[in-house]
Structure formats: C-alpha cells, structure tokens
Amino acid sequence: MSTREWSVIGVVMAVVAVLLLGGCRGSASLIPNPDPALRRSTEEFAADAVRRFPYKADAPRGDAKETPARAQVQYGLADQIELVNLSETEDFENVEVWVNKTHVVYLPRMEKKITKRLPFRIIYDDHGGYFKVTKEQPRVSTLEIYRNGKMYTVQADTAD
C-alpha cells in the first residue's frame, strides 16, 4: 500500500477510536437512527420510560386487525427490534412499545409501511435500566403496543 492509503486508514481508525472512546457518550447507538424522534440520549429515553410505568395490565386488549403490526428481533451485534405498521391507511400516533411487560419505549408516530429500528439501548425499565439479553432474560418473549387506550400483541419473529 502507498503512504497515502496508510494515511487514509490512519485517519479512519482515529475517528472510530474517538467515537468509541467518548464521542457518543449518552448516545443510544453509534449510527444515528433513521427516525429523528428516536435520536435522543440514553438519559432521555430512560427518563421517558420511567414516566410510562407501571405496565398497563388492566388495559383492554385490542384485536390485531385494529393495529396490524409485525416485528423482527435481531440478537447479537444488532440487538434491536424492527417494528413495522402494516396498516394500509393509518399512521399510529402516541405508541408505547412494551417488551416482556418490563421495558418500554415511546414512539410519537408509526407511519404506515415504515419500519422502525429500536435498538435495545433505547428500551428501558422502571429503574432506568435498558433491555439486555442475559441468562435471566434470554430474549424478547412478548412484544406489545399500547395505543388509543388498548394493548395489542405484536407477532415478533427472530431474525435468521
């Protein structure tokens, strides 16, 4: 390789090192979320989640036809949920996404046919802890959406 190529590699490595060592402090992810409403700090997500508790166990259950949505859970490097509003006609407003009835993230808007990328690091419990895959909590077992005063179960598949 030429000296110029080594210089470019050196600059790229320096930028990555700065980002990893503190350039993204408080950021939920290294790569900005495509949804501007989800580009908040981890502290903001945690504080917002705490305000949404307790889990709305007594909320009426909605029919999946009323809120058609699907999700795909990605574990490993991605550690995220991809959630899509499958409605042909309606954007969903003021949505709470509940994971395992213990963690929540608020979505101001779920546009029809648009996939939302929800990294685990933006989904928090009532103590300000983000969703982690551990021995005690090995995966997403339930995924629900709370909107318009009703709780809806969302089918969540695991990515291959």
Secondary structure by P-SEA (a helix, b strand, c coil): ccaaaaaaaaaaaaaaaaaaaccccccccccccccccccccaaaaaaaaaaaccccccccccccccccbbbbbbcccccbbbbbbccccccccbbbbbcccccccccccccccbbbbbcccccccccccccccccccccccbbbbbcccbbbbbbbbbcc
